[in-house]
Amino acid sequence: MDKSALADLIKRHTGAGLSSVTPLSGGCVANVMRADLDDGRRVVIKQGTTEDAGLLIEAEMLRYFKSHSPIICPDVIHADATCLVMSFITNDNHMSTQVQLDLAEQLAAQHRVTSDTFGLGFDTLIGGLHQPNTQETSWITFFAEHRLRHMAECAHSEGKLPGSIVARLHRLIDQLPEYLPTDSTPSLLHGDLWGGNILCHSDKLAGLIDPAIYYGDREIELSFGTLFGDLTPEFFARYNEILPITPGFFEERRDLYNLYPLLVHVRLFGGHYVSAVNQILARFGP
């Protein structure tokens, strides 16, 4: 879409003119930019390079998150197959201790939003990759089949993950009942909780972006937040005061749950993420 067509689209859906456009980082399958409008507002625009960029699914995820989570996320202003326009959330990138405490309180509140089943009524995306959300009453079944096995087999079919590692992962899946709880509650998850998706401003959580939503065991969300060191001890201390974390999380379950985001990264980036998956499998010995 050229700038004139983009300006026309913005005018139709906001009533304001387009003053300037600035590229933003991020976006696996789309060009992301900030647009300054002539009435002082700012919006974020994602333009897909093809019609299968998943922008309509992203819009559906944002709308669901907006209506079910207590945490702020962007408002969807317009969505079609090649263009998504959202409200802009100011971010100063200062992840202070106070932000960690605020995130702990708000995420605990979100995790109290529950469902009768694991999964969701529609499939979603994570990093632009298809994320199946077939609803299940068993968390172990959901995690095994629709997270680990699905992502591993896709990675293998794309030539990103050796068959020997996939076979070992299948053996570990058979052992999951030894490690994971059978009485998990399906909590609403953001699904892609890492530092780049956590916005902060003036020592408070400003909002979360790029959700990959579904209902799952809240520990998989907490695990993902440790993969790159984004959630601090201060976060966990405050979160644990509100929603206690069962013993064994840091010792075992965190690594098991992080197999899923690592498999996502294998498909997206390959390289050393294959070694990280291999190290976790070696630890549990299948």
N, C-alpha and C positions, 0 to 999 in steps of 0.2 A: 504494500500500500504506500503510495507516495504521500508527501507531506500535505498536499492539497486535499486528497481524499481523507487523510487522517484528521485534518482540521474540520472537514465537513462532518465526519462521524462524531468528533468530540462536541461540536456545536449542537448536533441533534440530541445528544444524550445528556449534556450538561448545561446547555444554554449559554455557554461561554466560548470565547475565542481562544485559539491556541497561540501562546506567546513564544514559547521555546520548548525544545526537546533535548534531554540530556541522557546519554546511555547509562545504564546501571549494570552492575555485575550480577552474575547468576543467570539462571534460565538454561536448562539443559537442551530444550527443544524449541526455544523461542527467543527472539530478541526482546530484551527488557529495557524500558526507558521511563524516565520521569518526564511528565509534561507539565509545564507551568501555564496556567490559564490566565486570561486577562482580568479575571475578577479576584485574583489572589489565591485561588485554590490550586492544589497540585493533585495530579492523578498518576497512577502507574499504568503503563500500557505494555502488554505482551503481544507480540506479533509472531504467529507461527510461520515457519518456512513452508509447511505443508498443511493440508486439512486434517491430518492425523496427529497434530501436535497435542491433542488432548485438552485443549483450552475449555471446551464445554464441560468436560469432566471436572477440570479444576474449578470452574465456576460453581458446579454443583456441590463440590466439596466445601468451598468457601461458604456457600449459602447454608449448608447443613451445619457447619462449624459455628457460624454466626448465630444460628437459631438454637443451638443446643449447648454450646460451651460458654462459661462465664468470662472467658478470656477474649479480649478484642482481637479481631482479624479484619482484613480489608473488606469493605463493602463492594459488591459487584455492581458496577454501573452499566456495563454492556458486555455481552459475550456472544461470539459466534465462532465458527470453526477455525478462523484464522486471526481473530483479534479479541483480546480480553482487556477491558478497562476497569480499574479498581481504584478505590480511594487510597491516598498516600498516607503512610504512618511515619511520622518523624522518628528518626533513630540516631542517637548520638554515639552508638557503639561502645558505651562505657558500662561494661558488665561488672558493676560494683557488688559488694557484699549485700547491700540493701536490695539490689535488683534480684539477686539469688534468693533472698528471703521472700520477696514479693512473688517471684515465680513459684517458689515452693508452696505458698499459700493458695495461689490461684490454680496451680496444676492439681493440687489436692482436691480443690473444689470441683474441678473438671472431672477428676477421676471418680467423684461421687455420682456423676451422671452415668447411669447404667442401663443395660438392656437385658432382655431375657436370653439372648443368644450372642455368640461370638461371631464377628463378621459385620456385615452391613447389608442393607437392601439393594445396594448397587456396588459394582466393582469400582475401584479407584486407581490412582497412580501414585508411584513413588519414584522421584527422579525421572519422570517421564515413562517409567516402565509399568506395564500392566500389573495390577495388584488385585488378585481375586479375593472376593469377600463372601464366598459361599457360607451361609449361616450354619453354625454347628452348636450343639449343646455342650460339647466337650472341648475345653481349651487345648488339651494335648492334641486332639485330632485336628483342630483348626491350625494350630501352630505347625504341626508336623506336615500336613498335606498342603495347606494353602499359603504357607510361608516358606518353610525350609525346602520341602521336596519340589514345589513349584519353581522357586527361584534357582535351585541347583540344577534342575533339569533344563531350564531355559539357558542357563550359563553354559552347560555342557553342549547343548545343541548349537550354540553360537561359537563353539570352539574356545570358550574362555576358561572352562574348568575341566581338568582331566577326569576321565572315567573312573580312575582309581580313587580319587577323592570323593566323587559322587557315591561310589559303592560304600565307602567308609561312612559317609553321611547317612546313607540309608540304614546302616547298622546302628548308628547312634540314634536315629529316629525310633528304632525298635526299643531302645533303652530309656526313652524319655520318661515313661511312667516312674522310673526309679528316682528321677531328679525333680520333676515338676509337679506342682500341686494338682489335685483332682477336683478341688472345690473352689477354683478361681471364680471371681465375679467379672462379668463383661463390663469393663469401664470404657468410657469414651476416650480414645487416644488421638492425639495430634498425628502421631505416626511417623514423623520425620523431625524429631526434636534434637537438633544440633545448633551450635552457636549462630550459624548464618541465618537461621529461621527465627531466632529470638531477638526481638527488637526492644530497645530500652531507651528511656529518655528521662533526664532529671532524677536519677536514682530510683526509677520505678520501671516495672515491666510495661512497655508500650503496646505490645501485642505479639502475636505469632503469625507467620506467613507460611505459604507453601505447605498446607496440610496434606497428609496422606491418610485420611481418617478411616477408622473402623473401631469396633468394640473388641477389646482384648484384655488380657491380664496387664494391670498397670505396671508390673515390673519390667515388661519389655520396653516401655517408654523410658523408665528410669535407666535401664541398661544402655539404651541408645545414647542417652545424655552423658554417659561416661566414656563412650567410645573415643571421643576426641578431647576429653577432659573439660567439657563445657559445664557440667554440673559439679559444684564444689562441695566440700564437707559441710559448709554452712547451709547449703541447700538441703542436703540429706538430713542434717540435724533437725531443721525446722519441719521438713516434710514428715519425718518420722514421728515428730510430736503430734502431728495432726492425723496422719494415717500410718500406723506402725508398719515397718517393713519386717517381714518374717525372717528369722535367722537363716543363713545359708545363701542369701541373695548375693552378697559380695564375694563369697567363697566359691560358689558354683553356678548358680542360675544366671548371673550376669553374663558370663562368658557364653553360656548356651543360647541365651536370647540374642546376644550380639552376633551370632552366626547369621542371622537374617540380614541386618544392615550390611554386614561384610559381604554376603552374597550379592546384594544389590550393587555394592561398589565393585565387586568382581566383574559384573556385567557392564558397568559404566566405564570402569577405568582399568580393570585387569591388574597386571603387575603384582606388587607386593601384597595386595589384598588376598590373592590365592594363598600366599604363605601364611597370612594371618588366620585364614580358615583352617589350614593344615595344622597350625599350632594348637588351635582349640581342639580339633579332632584328636590330635596326639595326646592331649591332656586327659581326655576321657577314654581313650584307648580302644575304640572299635576297630 
